Each structure stands twice: as C-alpha cells, then as structure tokens.
Amino acid sequence: MDVKKIMLIVGAMIVALGAAFGVNQLMRGSTGPEARAAATPKIEGPKVMVATRALPVGTILTADALRFQAWPEGLVKPDQYYVEGQAGIDALVGSVVRVPMTAGAPITKGALVNPGDRGFLAAALGPGMRAVTVPLSPDQGVAGFVFPGDRVDVLLTLQIEGEGGSGTSNNLATTETIVRNMRVLAVDQRTAPTDENGNSTPTVFGTVTLEATPQIAEKIAVARSVGTLSLALRSLAENASELEEAIASGQVSVARDGDSRGEARMLRGASSRPVDRGTTAVTGGDVSRYLRRSLPRSNPNTAAMAPSAPSAPAAAPSAAPSEPAAPVGPTVRVVRGDQVTVVPVGGR
C-alpha cells in the first residue's frame, strides 16, 4: 500500500478520536436541563357540585356520587348549578337522575327529580322496566335492613297439600328463589336511603316497591296469590359468576377489545339486570329427613272405591287397554325397543 494512503488513514483516525474525546468532555462539563413539571393552572372561582362517576338515567343519588369542585367563575350559572354554600350534598341524596351525566360534569337542577316530585318513581325506573309492590311482614323484609337502592332476591314459600288434605304428613313444604338481583325503589313511601336527618336507621315497613321487567312483574303478581313472599338482601360486591353466566347465555353483549366505555356499560347492565333464570329451590326433605322431597304417589286402593264403569265384552278385540294413572313426582322414562315405560322415583 502507498505510504501516503497509510498516513491519510492514520491522520483521519487521530482526528476522529480527538473529536470524540472533545465531545465527551463537553457533555461531562455541561449540566442537564432541569425537568420542570408543568404547573396545573389553579382555577379561581366558586365550587359547584359535580358527579364523581358516570350517572345513567334512573340512578338514585348517594353521598359518594357527588362532590364540590372549583369551577371557572365565568362559566358558573347559579340558576342552573348547585353552588357550595347555597346547596348541600345531603339535600340531593335520594334524588333520581333523569338526564345521563358523565364523571366530572356539573350537576344541573333540571337533571334531577327530587323525592315527592311528580314523576319521581317513573324517573327512577330504567328503560323498559316496571315498578311492582310486594306486601311484607317484618321477618320477611330482613327486619327493616332493606333500603332504597339495595339489591334483593325474592323467595316464594309454598305448602302444597297432598291427598290427605291440609295439616297432614302428606303436605310438601318448599321455598324457591323466583327472581334474583332486583333493585329496591322504595320501602313504604320512603324513596331515599336516609331519613330527613341523613341517618340510615332500620325501619319496619309493610310494603316494598321493586324494579322488574314486565314478565317478572307478572310472575311476582302470581306468586303473591299462591304463597308467601320474602326478601333476601344481596351483597354489594359484584357477583362474578353471574356476570360470566350472563355473558355465556348471550344476555349481555361483550364489548370489543380496548373499548373501556363499552365494557363499563356491559358491567352496569349485568349488575342492574334482574334474573329469573337458573333459580334454586329447597323442599322439606332438604331440611329434615322427616319431611318429604316430593308429593306422594296416588294410592291404588282409592280406585277400587270409585263406582265401576260397565266393562267392554271380553271378546271385543278393539277394546283399548286401560292406561295407568299418571305418577306424581319425579319419573324416569325407560325405553326398550318401541316400548316406553314411565317409572316413578324419589317419592316417599
């Protein structure tokens, strides 16, 4: 290789190393820019009442759904907003939202219906829902510990008479959960979870008004005429298994991936939906071994006591064989070729 080319390459390398060293020294000697957090502009103005979370139509307001927040003075409308010092949160507890509001939005006076106002109960109902009133005794209403806005299950208790009549050992005692997750709209004529002093004092009541679909309202009306209704108070914690069941059965549409608002709507819809499917029941036999699990089968001796009908001639080939009495209680169908036999099981 030519000596001149070698000297040029060596010189270029020396210059590059010198430049890198100089840049390194400059960077070490200089101080980095101080990171300054962007100062949040302080809002000067009166405090107005805003929603702490999204409030759909029909929401019964509670104290944790409202708070006061500073608002630009030029945007405050005293005739439409609730301003601190002129209104309190306790005064709005129990009111019903009739216009949907987003989190952080000011509460407007025209967006609420207060207890006692005309149309209050209609505003508390969700779209397509109905209000149904159920009479209760103190022990059937959880001793007064049910308040408006709570969620309850409705239980139906029956005494089914056997062949021996009422008060005999042939009766079947049963209780069934006919509807789950119903929202309490009012107890007696009280529509707020607190009284006029802001206290949630348990009070014995004679009636409770529940939010129901039209079909569930019909079921409750029939249940009132055939047995005794009682309430079971539900936990405030969300029941994940019921949500999964509602998604699997198609009752709740699943939101698309990344759609947080759609997912929130789905959760609200599932948690506020009364359910009359997949209910459970308990009979006397599940409580005590001395009680029945089902009604007794028909007594074959009672057929001999009935007046006999004229018998068909023995030689008549067209005479159809008499069919056995239908069994009462659980049965099993046994198929052997083209022959089907119904066998009663589980009776006592």
LOTORGU-691593 format. One record per residue (C-alpha): chain; z, x, y. Coordinates in pm, 1 decimal, padded with zeros to 6 digits. Layout:
("A" (Z X Y))
...
// end
This chain:
("A" (00000.0 00000.0 00000.0))
("A" (-00073.6 00120.0 00353.5))
("A" (00222.4 00274.9 00537.7))
("A" (00153.9 00063.3 00845.1))
("A" (00184.3 -00259.0 00647.9))
("A" (00511.0 -00145.5 00495.9))
("A" (00651.7 -00063.1 00839.2))
("A" (00545.3 -00404.8 00971.8))
("A" (00715.5 -00587.8 00684.8))
("A" (01035.1 -00386.1 00727.4))
("A" (01034.1 -00446.4 01102.8))
("A" (00986.3 -00824.0 01052.3))
("A" (01278.9 -00833.9 00813.4))
("A" (01501.3 -00645.8 01061.7))
("A" (01407.3 -00887.6 01341.2))
("A" (01478.7 -01189.7 01117.9))
("A" (01817.6 -01056.3 01015.0))
("A" (01905.3 -00984.8 01377.0))
("A" (01808.6 -01336.1 01483.4))
("A" (02013.3 -01495.0 01206.3))
("A" (02315.2 -01281.6 01298.3))
("A" (02284.7 -01375.5 01665.0))
("A" (02260.7 -01748.3 01591.1))
("A" (02564.4 -01724.5 01365.1))
("A" (02768.5 -01558.1 01638.5))
("A" (02665.9 -01819.9 01892.4))
("A" (02767.8 -02104.1 01662.2))
("A" (03107.1 -01947.7 01593.3))
("A" (03178.1 -01891.0 01960.1))
("A" (03086.6 -02240.2 02072.4))
("A" (03326.7 -02531.9 02033.1))
("A" (03200.2 -02851.7 01872.5))
("A" (03180.5 -03166.8 02081.3))
("A" (03492.5 -03375.7 02064.6))
("A" (03441.9 -03703.7 01883.8))
("A" (03538.0 -03983.5 02112.0))
("A" (03589.4 -04329.1 01973.8))
("A" (03413.0 -04597.8 02160.1))
("A" (03671.6 -04779.8 02360.6))
("A" (03685.4 -05151.5 02283.4))
("A" (03642.0 -05340.5 02605.9))
("A" (03955.7 -05531.5 02690.9))
("A" (03890.9 -05895.9 02754.0))
("A" (04056.8 -06025.4 03065.9))
("A" (04114.5 -06395.9 03059.7))
("A" (04327.2 -06677.7 02920.4))
("A" (04386.8 -06718.7 02547.6))
("A" (04212.8 -07004.5 02370.1))
("A" (04265.5 -07141.0 02021.2))
("A" (04012.5 -07012.9 01763.9))
("A" (03959.3 -07057.8 01390.0))
("A" (04085.9 -06777.6 01166.4))
("A" (03836.9 -06871.9 00891.7))
("A" (03535.1 -07092.6 00837.2))
("A" (03631.1 -07460.0 00862.7))
("A" (03390.2 -07701.0 00690.6))
("A" (03378.0 -08072.1 00765.3))
("A" (03679.6 -08260.6 00628.5))
("A" (03922.8 -07966.2 00639.9))
("A" (04282.0 -08067.8 00711.0))
("A" (04412.4 -07804.5 00952.6))
("A" (04712.9 -07591.8 00865.7))
("A" (04900.5 -07342.7 01085.3))
("A" (04734.1 -07039.0 00923.8))
("A" (04386.5 -07168.8 01013.3))
("A" (04445.9 -07134.5 01390.0))
("A" (04544.4 -06862.5 01635.6))
("A" (04517.8 -06784.4 02008.6))
("A" (04273.5 -06517.9 02124.8))
("A" (04183.1 -06382.5 02469.3))
("A" (03854.9 -06522.2 02598.5))
("A" (03637.7 -06427.4 02899.5))
("A" (03758.8 -06627.8 03193.7))
("A" (03410.9 -06728.7 03298.5))
("A" (03346.5 -06886.4 02955.1))
("A" (03669.1 -07082.1 02927.4))
("A" (03625.8 -07458.5 02954.3))
("A" (03972.8 -07611.3 02999.6))
("A" (03843.3 -07962.8 02942.9))
("A" (03697.3 -07863.8 02602.4))
("A" (03911.0 -07573.4 02472.4))
("A" (04278.2 -07559.2 02377.6))
("A" (04431.9 -07304.4 02615.1))
("A" (04762.3 -07130.9 02544.0))
("A" (05040.3 -07286.3 02746.9))
("A" (04864.1 -07621.6 02759.6))
("A" (04848.1 -07686.3 02383.2))
("A" (05029.6 -07555.3 02076.4))
("A" (04920.7 -07487.3 01720.1))
("A" (05182.7 -07723.2 01574.5))
("A" (05030.4 -08013.5 01764.8))
("A" (04699.6 -07971.4 01580.3))
("A" (04838.7 -07923.0 01229.3))
("A" (04721.3 -08216.2 01017.6))
("A" (04409.5 -08284.3 01225.2))
("A" (04074.6 -08309.2 01046.7))
("A" (03761.1 -08110.5 01126.7))
("A" (03455.4 -08330.6 01176.7))
("A" (03217.9 -08057.0 01300.9))
("A" (03179.3 -07732.6 01097.0))
("A" (03319.4 -07421.7 01269.5))
("A" (03278.2 -07052.0 01195.7))
("A" (03555.7 -06793.0 01191.2))
("A" (03647.5 -06679.3 01543.7))
("A" (03486.3 -06977.1 01714.9))
("A" (03692.0 -07166.8 01975.7))
("A" (03834.4 -07499.7 01863.2))
("A" (03685.0 -07775.4 02075.8))
("A" (03860.7 -08102.0 02138.9))
("A" (03566.0 -08309.3 02026.0))
("A" (03552.3 -08130.8 01688.8))
("A" (03885.2 -08270.5 01564.0))
("A" (04016.3 -08609.6 01463.7))
("A" (04392.0 -08646.4 01504.7))
("A" (04617.7 -08843.5 01269.0))
("A" (04636.8 -09204.4 01375.9))
("A" (04294.9 -09198.9 01542.0))
("A" (04032.0 -09443.5 01430.0))
("A" (03818.0 -09297.4 01152.7))
("A" (04069.0 -09025.4 01065.8))
("A" (04060.8 -09086.2 00690.5))
("A" (03682.0 -09121.1 00686.9))
("A" (03653.4 -08784.4 00863.6))
("A" (03881.9 -08622.9 00605.9))
("A" (03650.6 -08723.6 00321.4))
("A" (03382.4 -08482.8 00206.8))
("A" (03018.2 -08592.7 00184.2))
("A" (02971.4 -08847.1 -00094.0))
("A" (03346.0 -08878.5 -00160.0))
("A" (03572.5 -09183.2 -00161.1))
("A" (03942.2 -09248.5 -00095.0))
("A" (04142.6 -09418.3 -00370.1))
("A" (04511.2 -09513.7 -00350.3))
("A" (04743.4 -09489.4 -00650.5))
("A" (05091.2 -09651.3 -00664.7))
("A" (05361.0 -09418.5 -00797.0))
("A" (05733.0 -09409.3 -00864.2))
("A" (05947.3 -09107.1 -00759.2))
("A" (05933.1 -08945.3 -01104.3))
("A" (05556.2 -08999.1 -01129.0))
("A" (05493.3 -08832.0 -00789.4))
("A" (05661.1 -08494.1 -00856.5))
("A" (05979.6 -08611.8 -00682.0))
("A" (05813.5 -08612.4 -00339.2))
("A" (05697.7 -08249.5 -00351.0))
("A" (05333.0 -08351.8 -00305.5))
("A" (05197.1 -08315.2 00049.1))
("A" (04858.6 -08392.7 00209.2))
("A" (04615.8 -08112.3 00128.5))
("A" (04769.7 -08033.4 -00212.4))
("A" (04572.1 -08044.9 -00536.5))
("A" (04688.8 -08258.3 -00828.8))
("A" (04588.3 -08368.7 -01177.7))
("A" (04604.8 -08739.8 -01267.9))
("A" (04768.3 -08830.7 -01601.0))
("A" (04739.6 -09163.6 -01784.1))
("A" (05015.5 -09271.2 -02026.7))
("A" (04944.8 -09543.9 -02282.8))
("A" (05134.6 -09732.6 -02551.5))
("A" (04871.1 -09858.8 -02796.7))
("A" (05000.1 -10137.7 -03019.9))
("A" (04944.1 -10120.2 -03393.2))
("A" (04912.7 -10413.0 -03633.8))
("A" (05287.5 -10477.2 -03631.6))
("A" (05293.8 -10565.3 -03262.7))
("A" (05487.9 -10421.0 -02971.2))
("A" (05808.7 -10230.1 -03036.2))
("A" (05728.2 -10132.5 -03393.9))
("A" (05676.7 -09793.3 -03552.6))
("A" (05301.3 -09862.0 -03571.0))
("A" (05254.1 -09804.3 -03196.5))
("A" (05073.3 -09494.0 -03076.7))
("A" (05210.0 -09312.1 -02768.0))
("A" (04961.2 -09094.4 -02581.4))
("A" (04914.1 -08922.5 -02245.6))
("A" (04576.3 -08797.9 -02123.9))
("A" (04471.1 -08592.3 -01821.5))
("A" (04186.0 -08807.1 -01693.4))
("A" (04099.2 -08613.4 -01372.1))
("A" (04178.8 -08259.8 -01255.8))
("A" (04180.3 -08091.7 -00913.3))
("A" (04198.4 -08396.2 -00686.2))
("A" (04280.5 -08344.3 -00318.4))
("A" (04568.8 -08541.3 -00168.5))
("A" (04462.2 -08709.4 00155.9))
("A" (04782.4 -08896.0 00236.7))
("A" (05120.7 -08992.8 00095.6))
("A" (05211.1 -09346.1 00200.1))
("A" (05079.3 -09341.5 00561.3))
("A" (05153.7 -08974.0 00622.9))
("A" (04838.1 -08766.4 00657.2))
("A" (04991.9 -08436.7 00778.2))
("A" (05169.2 -08183.5 00550.8))
("A" (05455.5 -08161.6 00805.0))
("A" (05657.3 -08420.5 00991.9))
("A" (05684.6 -08462.7 01368.7))
("A" (05930.4 -08170.4 01379.7))
("A" (05696.5 -07935.8 01191.5))
("A" (05904.0 -07942.8 00870.8))
("A" (05765.3 -07986.7 00518.2))
("A" (06053.8 -08195.8 00387.9))
("A" (06002.7 -08359.8 00044.5))
("A" (05996.8 -08736.3 00085.8))
("A" (05988.3 -09000.7 -00186.0))
("A" (05672.7 -09207.6 -00149.6))
("A" (05531.4 -09517.6 -00315.9))
("A" (05157.4 -09452.7 -00287.6))
("A" (04928.3 -09153.0 -00269.9))
("A" (04568.0 -09152.3 -00145.8))
("A" (04331.4 -08916.6 -00329.9))
("A" (03977.3 -08793.9 -00265.2))
("A" (03743.2 -08887.6 -00550.4))
("A" (03378.3 -08927.3 -00637.9))
("A" (03259.2 -09289.2 -00680.7))
("A" (03266.4 -09257.3 -01060.8))
("A" (03615.9 -09105.1 -01065.6))
("A" (03738.3 -09380.4 -00830.5))
("A" (03618.0 -09635.6 -01087.4))
("A" (03796.9 -09450.1 -01368.5))
("A" (04124.0 -09449.8 -01174.2))
("A" (04091.3 -09822.6 -01098.7))
("A" (04052.7 -09896.7 -01470.2))
("A" (04335.9 -09659.0 -01562.3))
("A" (04573.8 -09843.2 -01327.3))
("A" (04518.6 -10165.4 -01523.3))
("A" (04564.6 -10021.1 -01874.1))
("A" (04852.4 -09777.5 -01839.4))
("A" (05085.6 -09578.9 -01617.0))
("A" (04954.8 -09307.9 -01382.7))
("A" (05143.0 -08993.9 -01280.2))
("A" (05060.7 -08673.0 -01093.4))
("A" (05084.7 -08306.9 -01191.4))
("A" (05090.6 -08061.3 -00898.9))
("A" (04843.5 -07773.7 -00929.0))
("A" (04895.9 -07411.7 -00826.0))
("A" (04743.4 -07282.7 -00503.1))
("A" (04596.1 -06986.4 -00694.3))
("A" (04231.7 -07025.0 -00785.9))
("A" (04166.5 -07103.7 -01149.7))
("A" (03902.0 -06851.0 -01254.4))
("A" (03841.3 -07010.6 -01593.1))
("A" (03749.5 -07345.8 -01437.5))
("A" (03509.5 -07171.2 -01198.9))
("A" (03339.4 -06994.4 -01490.2))
("A" (03317.4 -07325.1 -01677.4))
("A" (03161.0 -07496.9 -01375.1))
("A" (02902.3 -07216.6 -01341.5))
("A" (02818.9 -07223.6 -01714.5))
("A" (02772.7 -07602.3 -01715.4))
("A" (02547.0 -07591.6 -01408.0))
("A" (02783.0 -07795.5 -01188.4))
("A" (02791.4 -07507.3 -00937.9))
("A" (02476.2 -07317.1 -00838.4))
("A" (02519.0 -06939.2 -00841.5))
("A" (02434.0 -06760.0 -00516.0))
("A" (02173.0 -06485.0 -00507.1))
("A" (02280.8 -06121.0 -00522.8))
("A" (02404.5 -05999.6 -00185.3))
("A" (02435.3 -06349.6 -00041.8))
("A" (02801.6 -06340.1 00060.0))
("A" (02781.8 -06666.3 00254.4))
("A" (02624.9 -06843.0 -00040.2))
("A" (02894.1 -06706.7 -00268.6))
("A" (03165.2 -06829.9 -00031.4))
("A" (03005.7 -07176.2 -00029.6))
("A" (02993.2 -07172.0 -00408.2))
("A" (03363.3 -07085.1 -00434.7))
("A" (03459.9 -07354.2 -00183.9))
("A" (03250.9 -07611.2 -00367.9))
("A" (03402.1 -07523.1 -00704.1))
("A" (03759.4 -07520.4 -00576.7))
("A" (03725.5 -07856.0 -00398.7))
("A" (03548.8 -08040.3 -00679.1))
("A" (03745.9 -08299.1 -00883.7))
("A" (03671.3 -08267.0 -01254.9))
("A" (03674.6 -08546.8 -01514.3))
("A" (03514.7 -08349.2 -01798.5))
("A" (03683.8 -08149.4 -02068.1))
("A" (04013.0 -08332.9 -02019.8))
("A" (04301.9 -08297.2 -02262.3))
("A" (04526.2 -08549.4 -02439.0))
("A" (04854.3 -08546.9 -02628.3))
("A" (04974.5 -08809.2 -02877.1))
("A" (05322.6 -08878.7 -03008.7))
("A" (05255.6 -08668.7 -03317.4))
("A" (05203.2 -08362.1 -03099.3))
("A" (05552.8 -08407.2 -02955.0))
("A" (05754.6 -08511.1 -03258.6))
("A" (05688.6 -08509.0 -03633.3))
("A" (05836.5 -08860.1 -03649.5))
("A" (05568.9 -09010.9 -03425.6))
("A" (05207.9 -09094.1 -03501.0))
("A" (04894.9 -08895.9 -03422.0))
("A" (04666.7 -09198.4 -03464.9))
("A" (04682.9 -09572.0 -03529.6))
("A" (04747.9 -09674.3 -03892.3))
("A" (04459.9 -09790.0 -04109.9))
("A" (04407.0 -10156.5 -04183.5))
("A" (04627.7 -10298.9 -04459.2))
("A" (04402.8 -10406.4 -04750.8))
("A" (04661.3 -10666.6 -04861.2))
("A" (04604.4 -10870.7 -04546.7))
("A" (04251.8 -10956.5 -04663.5))
("A" (04389.8 -11148.8 -04966.2))
("A" (04594.0 -11372.5 -04739.4))
("A" (04288.4 -11493.0 -04548.1))
("A" (04104.2 -11804.9 -04674.2))
("A" (03825.3 -11700.2 -04907.2))
("A" (03467.2 -11796.7 -04834.2))
("A" (03250.4 -11951.2 -05106.2))
("A" (03117.4 -11676.4 -05329.6))
("A" (02747.8 -11636.6 -05399.1))
("A" (02618.3 -11701.5 -05750.4))
("A" (02665.2 -11402.2 -05978.0))
("A" (02304.6 -11408.5 -06089.6))
("A" (02161.8 -11401.6 -05737.7))
("A" (02001.1 -11057.7 -05700.7))
("A" (01967.0 -11092.7 -05324.9))
("A" (02342.0 -11109.8 -05258.3))
("A" (02433.8 -10808.7 -05041.4))
("A" (02746.2 -10611.4 -05139.3))
("A" (03041.3 -10665.7 -04909.2))
("A" (03095.5 -10383.8 -04660.0))
("A" (03442.1 -10225.9 -04642.7))
("A" (03647.7 -10273.7 -04330.0))
("A" (03586.3 -10010.9 -04064.1))
("A" (03858.7 -09746.4 -04081.8))
("A" (04086.9 -09695.7 -03779.9))
("A" (04145.1 -09339.2 -03664.9))
("A" (03962.0 -09008.7 -03731.3))
("A" (03693.9 -09020.6 -04003.9))
("A" (03463.0 -08778.4 -04183.9))
("A" (03108.1 -08872.1 -04291.2))
("A" (03024.7 -08732.7 -04636.1))
("A" (02653.3 -08723.1 -04723.0))
("A" (02545.9 -08694.3 -05089.9))
("A" (02168.8 -08722.2 -05108.6))
("A" (02086.2 -09056.8 -04948.0))
("A" (02441.5 -09191.3 -04984.3))
("A" (02676.0 -09175.1 -04683.2))
("A" (03049.3 -09229.6 -04729.5))
("A" (03298.2 -09263.2 -04441.7))
("A" (03638.3 -09117.5 -04533.5))
("A" (03940.4 -09169.2 -04302.0))
("A" (04151.0 -08860.7 -04238.7))
("A" (04462.6 -08772.3 -04043.7))
("A" (04624.3 -09117.2 -04047.9))
("A" (04991.4 -09168.0 -04123.9))
// end
